[in-house]
Every structure is written in C-alpha cells, then in structure tokens.
C-alpha cells in the first residue's frame, strides 16, 4: 500500500516539480473559494454529479480491517459516494479500513482505504487526496482539449470549482495527463503546493491531490537579485562564446524547502538561481542553487543536466 501511494505521489505533480518540490506539513483552511495565500480551497458538494469514465474496471483488493464505529461507517459511505460520483463502482468484495491519520502523508485527518482505493480529508474535512490504481492498459490517448474537458468533468463530479489549470501536460513515461493549479503566496510560487488532477491517457480517473504547506515568516529585508546571483559565481549570461556557447542566468523568488529537510520544516522564501548553457554541437547543461532570501544562506542545489 505504501509503495502504491508513493508511486502516485511521484507521478504527475511531484515529477514535474522535481527541482522545486519537497514534502511538507499540510495545513489547509476549511471552506470554499480562494484563500488569501492564493490556493483554491476545494470542498466536496453534498450531492456530487455522476460523471461516467470510459471504463469502470479497476484493481481491487481485500484488507484485514472493518469499520469499528458509526463514524467509520459514515466515512466509508462518504468515500464510496466520491467514487460513485466519478463513475466508479467500488468492488463488492473489498473490506474498508479507516484511520485518523496517515504517516505517509503529512497532517492529521481521516483516511479511508477501500482496498487500494483511497480518500483523505484533512482535520477540517477538506478533501485532499483521492486515488484509484490505474488500469494496466488504455485504449487510446485524448487530445489536450479532450483531456482538459475530462478534468473539468472530474472537478464537477467532486463538487469543486477551480479556474482553468495553470498547466495541463502529458507525461509519456507514466503515462498520464496531469492538470495543475500551483499555489502562489503574494504572487510568489510555491510549486509543490496547490491542486492537481491526473487521468490515464484515455481519460480514466487516477488521482486528485490538494496540498497547502506551512510557511516561515517572510524576511523583513530581502536580498536583491544581484546579491542572490553572486552566490552562484559561474552563473552568467553570454552568447556566441567559445565554441558558440550560449549561457543564461536567472534568479526568481520561490517558497521552498530543501529536499532532504524534515517535512515538519515550513517553506522558506528563497531565490532560485538557475544557470543553463548550450553549444553549437547540441550539448547543454546547467544547475540551480536555492538561496535564503533573508539570510543569503545557500540551502540547496540541483543539477539540471
């Protein structure tokens, strides 16, 4: 079960945000609409709309636990309604398991496992995760327009209202379509946070994910872009250099936590300084450093080639 959750979390959103993403403690407000931090806060409609998928065939399994209280039974019924709203039939032979929190995902709340199918809510009852293992084979691949329409259907089925996604991309390696709504805090991106919906190439539902992390206080005084770039001395802009080499250096503010940091640590406001180069022989490379926007400490680095 843990491996399946990890696979899901590494696909789509997490893979797309490899350089700027990291795990985090989830702290999400209740209610609908847009929060002051710029993250749409999804909520489940009391009576979701039924939206059929191209096929309802899915992997099923039996767990060892059964509901032990009326609250557990209510949570299982609520999770079942979500799957039904997505046009999926929960296998009749599956046994449900309800837990108050899940160590594999940050934050407290309610987790319902129906075999390998899973639904999670945070402690305020906000839906944060829905997952169904994808089928082994898909019949065809949707166009970008069709994938966008399918994502809109899923949002309607879940009773959610979100604008057009910031990104809709197809990952041939997974394969899947993923729509993303990254979080912004006062206009500064926090790429690992926000909302994402993933579907199979032919449009079957895989997952819905919603994350909003805690953040450290914004520094009273920020390093300038030039001061941030000075932390990466080899980062420069040039063109038509030796061997036709072209180099590009950029610095952008982001909310970030190092990949090896504890998930309990809040996001920090940082400059991400990125360097890339290419030459006339079709060679290319680059790297990135993350500089604390207040202290100037280099807190992480990554190669981009």
LINZIFEN-V641222 format. One record per residue. RES is the residue in one small letter. OMEGA is omega as a letter, one per 40 degrees, with the letter a starting at -180 (none if undefined). Layout:
# LINZIFEN-V641222
RES|OMEGA, RES|OMEGA
This chain:
# LINZIFEN-V641222
x|i, x|a, x|i, x|i, x|a, x|i, x|i, x|a, x|i, x|i, x|i, x|a, x|a, x|i, x|i, x|a, x|a, x|a, x|a, x|a, x|i, x|i, x|a, x|i, x|a, x|i, x|a, x|i, x|i, x|i, x|a, x|i, x|a, x|i, x|i, x|a, x|i, x|i, x|i, x|a, x|a, x|i, x|i, x|i, x|i, x|i, x|a, x|i, x|i, x|i, x|a, x|i, x|i, x|i, x|a, x|a, x|a, x|i, x|i, x|i, x|i, x|i, x|a, x|a, x|i, x|a, x|a, x|a, x|i, x|i, x|i, x|i, x|i, x|i, x|i, x|i, x|i, x|i, x|i, x|i, x|i, x|i, x|i, x|i, x|i, x|i, x|a, x|i, x|i, x|a, x|a, x|a, x|a, x|i, x|a, x|i, x|a, x|i, x|a, x|i, x|a, x|a, x|a, x|i, x|a, x|i, x|i, x|i, x|a, x|i, x|i, x|i, x|i, x|a, x|i, x|i, x|a, x|i, x|i, x|i, x|i, x|a, x|i, x|i, x|i, x|i, x|a, x|a, x|i, x|a, x|i, x|i, x|a, x|i, x|a, x|a, x|i, x|a, x|a, x|i, x|i, x|i, x|i, x|i, x|i, x|i, x|i, x|i, x|i, x|i, x|i, x|i, x|a, x|i, x|i, x|i, x|a, x|i, x|a, x|i, x|i, x|i, x|i, x|a, x|i, x|a, x|i, x|a, x|i, x|i, x|a, x|a, x|a, x|e, x|i, x|i, x|i, x|i, x|a, x|i, x|a, x|i, x|i, x|i, x|a, x|i, x|a, x|a, x|i, x|a, x|a, x|i, x|i, x|a, x|i, x|i, x|i, x|i, x|i, x|i, x|a, x|i, x|i, x|a, x|i, x|a, x|i, x|a, x|i, x|a, x|i, x|a, x|i, x|a, x|i, x|i, x|i, x|a, x|i, x|i, x|a, x|i, x|i, x|i, x|i, x|i, x|i, x|a, x|i, x|i, x|a, x|a, x|a, x|a, x|a, x|i, x|i, x|i, x|i, x|i, x|i, x|a, x|a, x|a, x|i, x|a, x|a, x|i, x|i, x|i, x|a, x|i, x|i, x|i, x|a, x|i, x|i, x|a, x|a, x|a, x|i, x|i, x|i, x|a, x|i, x|i, x|i, x|i, x|a, x|i, x|i, x|a, x|a, x|i, x|i, x|i, x|i, x|a, x|a, x|i, x|i, x|i, x|a, x|i, x|i, x|a, x|i, x|i, x|i, x|a, x|i, x|a, x|i, x|a, x|a, x|i, x|i, x|a, x|i, x|i, x|a, x|i, x|i, x|i, x|none
